[in-house]
């Protein structure tokens, strides 16, 4: 229902699904994606969460992207998304 999004060194902000979609749409409108490389991914053995870390290359900058997923029934939901400018 909600997702935490952080850009660079800003404080994490919690958004609804609709708000998050609008924030990301605005971000990608300003920074068109050129490529994405996945560097790490894994699963926590203690709380069954998943994570992925990669590098996003855009027309304006490159970002380290952190994604954290939580279990929801048989699926996983994106709970946190962080963009750190490189």
C-alpha positions in Angstrom: 0.0 0.0 0.0 2.9 2.3 0.6 6.6 2.6 -0.5 9.5 4.5 0.9 11.5 6.4 -1.7 14.8 8.2 -1.2 16.7 10.4 -3.7 20.4 10.9 -3.0 20.9 12.1 0.6 17.3 13.2 1.3 15.3 11.7 4.0 13.1 8.7 3.1 9.5 9.7 2.3 6.6 7.3 2.4 4.2 7.5 -0.5 1.0 5.7 -1.5 1.2 3.6 -4.6 -0.4 6.4 -6.7 2.0 9.1 -5.3 5.0 6.9 -5.8 4.0 6.3 -9.5 3.8 10.1 -10.0 7.1 10.7 -8.3 8.9 8.1 -10.4 7.2 9.2 -13.6 8.5 12.8 -12.9 12.0 11.5 -12.1 12.2 9.4 -15.3 10.8 12.2 -17.4 13.7 14.4 -16.4 16.3 11.6 -16.5 15.7 9.2 -19.4 17.0 5.7 -18.7 20.0 4.6 -20.8 20.9 1.3 -19.0 20.6 -0.6 -15.7 23.1 -3.1 -14.4 22.2 -5.4 -11.6 25.2 -5.9 -9.2 23.8 -7.8 -6.2 20.6 -9.6 -5.2 19.7 -11.8 -2.4 17.3 -13.0 0.2 17.4 -12.5 4.0 17.2 -15.8 5.9 15.8 -14.1 9.0 12.8 -12.3 7.7 12.3 -13.6 4.1 12.8 -10.2 2.5 14.5 -9.8 -0.9 16.9 -7.1 -2.0 18.5 -6.0 -5.3 21.3 -3.4 -5.8 22.2 -2.0 -9.2 23.4 0.9 -11.2 21.0 3.1 -13.2 22.5 5.1 -16.0 20.4 8.0 -17.2 20.9 10.9 -19.6 21.7 13.2 -16.6 23.6 11.0 -14.1 24.3 7.6 -12.8 22.6 6.2 -9.6 23.2 3.3 -7.3 19.7 1.9 -6.8 18.6 -0.1 -3.8 15.4 -2.1 -3.9 13.9 -3.9 -0.9 11.0 -6.3 -1.2 8.7 -7.8 1.5 6.7 -11.0 1.3 3.0 -10.6 0.6 1.3 -14.0 0.2 3.0 -15.8 -2.6 4.4 -12.6 -4.1 6.8 -9.9 -3.0 6.0 -6.2 -2.9 8.5 -3.3 -3.3 8.8 -1.6 0.1 11.7 0.7 -0.3 13.5 2.3 -3.3 16.7 4.4 -2.9 18.5 6.3 -5.6 22.0 7.5 -4.6 23.7 9.7 -7.2 27.2 8.5 -8.1 
